[in-house]
Amino acid sequence: MAKTRTFIAVEATGEVRSFAAAAIDQLAAAADHVRWVEPDNLHWTLQFLGDVEDVELHEVCKRVARAAARHEAFMLEAHGIGAFPSAARPRTLWLGAREGNEGMIALQAEIERELAGMGFHGEPRRYVPHLTLGRVGRGSHGEERLARRVQELSDYVGGVMPVDEALVFASYLQREGPDYHVLARAPLG
């Protein structure tokens, strides 16, 4: 049975992408061995589903549309550079959210509830809206320098964008990095 690597996300707008690219430039000066996300691939992940059987994709799209329709569109302010698991031990570098954060959390929870009926379960950790900027590779040097830079950028202003739809994406892994294709658009009510 054919499967497609699938995730649900909100696409970053041009303004937020520009601010994110500028943040990457500032972080890159303090880091080595980081795989940076291409600006065209920047998105706010709502739920990663993994490999989904192609016969289930229609139902996934239908459930995401139903969940999105129950939420009003809202504005999201990208704000603050952070890292997982922590700024002191950065492995994943991200741009966070301030205004609209609660809207993203509510939208994500609703989509997760809809998809749980199909056997898709979310992360056990609390959902934190963020745009992944880069992943720190093994053998990276200068972790302290990077941690300092992340803390210096904790109040980084990342632009404002409307959140008016959720997208279902297919992700095809290539040597150059992932290639994303929109499978469905789910407008917010």
N, C-alpha and C positions, 0 to 999 in steps of 0.2 A: 504494500500500500504506500503510495507517494505521500511525503510529508513536506511541510514548509515551515521553516523557522519563522516564528511570528511574535510580534509584540504590539502593544497598544501605546500610543503616545500623542502628545501635542507638539506640533512642529514649531520651532523657534522662528520668529519673524526676522526680517532683514536687519532691523534696528538692534535686536538682541544678539543676533549673530555677529554684528560689527563690534559690539561691546565685548562679546565673548572672545572674538579673535584678538582684540587688544589685550584682554586679560591673559590669553595664552602667550602673547608676546612678552608680557611682563613676567610670567611664571617661567617661561623657557630660559630666560637669562639666569635663573637660579636652579635649574634642573637639568639633569642629563638622563638618558635612558627612559624617556617618557614617550609613549605613543599618544600623540595628540589627535583629537577628533577633527575631521575635516569640517569646515564651517557649514557646508551643505548638509551634513549629517547630524547637526545639533538638534536635539529634541528633548522634551520632558517626558521620560518614560512613565507610564501609568501602570503597566503590568507586562512582564515578560512571560510569554506562554511556552517558549521552547518550540520543539518540533510538533506541529499540529497536523493530523491527518487531513489531507486535502478535502475529503468528504465532509469534514467538520467546519471548514472555513466559512461557509455561508451562514451557519448557525452562530458562529463566533461574531461575525459582522452584524448580524441581526440583533444579538444581545447587547453588543456595544452601542448600537444605534438607540436601542430602547433605554439603556442607562443614560446616555448623553442627553436624550430628549427630556429627561426629568430635571435637568440643570439649566439654569439661566447662564447666558454668556457673562463673562466678567473680565476685568483687567488684571493682569499679572505683572508685578514689578520684579524684575531680575535684580537680585541684590546680594552681595557678599560672596567672597571666595571661601571655600571650605574644602575639607578632605575627609575621606573615609579611610581607615577607621577613626582617625583623629588628625587634627592639624599637626600634632607632634610626631605622628607616624603616618605620613601621607602615602596612600597607595592609589586612591582614585581622587582626582582633583575635580572640583565642580563649582558651578555658579548657582547660588541658591535663589530663594524667592522670599519676598517680604509681603507687600500688599497682594492679596489674591492667594496667598498660601493656603488659607482655609478652604477656598474654593477648589483648589487642586486636590487637597486631601479628601474632600467630600466626593468629588468626581471619581477619584481613584477607588475609593471605598465602594461606591455604587457599581462601578464596572467590575470590581473584584467579586461583589455579591452576585451579580448576573452570571459571571463566568464560573463561579463555584458550582453551580448546578450542572455544569458540563464536566466537572472534575478538575478544573484548573484552580489551583490555590496560590495565593500570593505569598510574599515573603513573610517569614515569622517576625521580622523586625518592623518597627513603626515606619510608615512611609514618610520620606522626606523629599519634597519636590526639589529637583535639581537638574541642571544640564551637565552631563559629564563632559569635561574639557580634555582630560587625558588620564592615562593609566601609567603609573610609575612601574618600570620593569625591575626585574630582579637584578642585583648587582649594581644598582644605581648608587652613585656617590653624592655627597652633599645633602643628605637628608635634612640636616639641621638648617642649612641655608634655605632649602625649599620650605621647611616648616616655618621659618621666620617670615618668608615672603608671603605665605598663605595667611599668616596672622596679620601682616601689614595690609593685606587686601581684604580683610574681613568686612569692611564697610564699602566695598567696591560697588559702584553704581552701574547696573547692567542693562538699563533701558526698561521700557514698559511695552507690553503687548496685549492685544485682546486674546482671550481664550474663547473661541466660538465653535470649535469642533475638536473631536478626538479622531485619530486616524488608526486604522489597523494596517500595520506594515508587515511585509515579507522581508526577511533579511537573508541575503545570499553572501556567504563568506568568500572573499577573493583574496589573492595574495597581497594586493595593494590595500586591503581593508574591506569592510562590509559595504555592500551595495543594497540600498533600501528601495523598495517599491511599494506604493500605496495600494492596498487591496480594497479599502473602503474608507469613506469619510462619513463621520457621524456628527451632524450638527447638534449643538447644544440648543435646548428649547428656548 
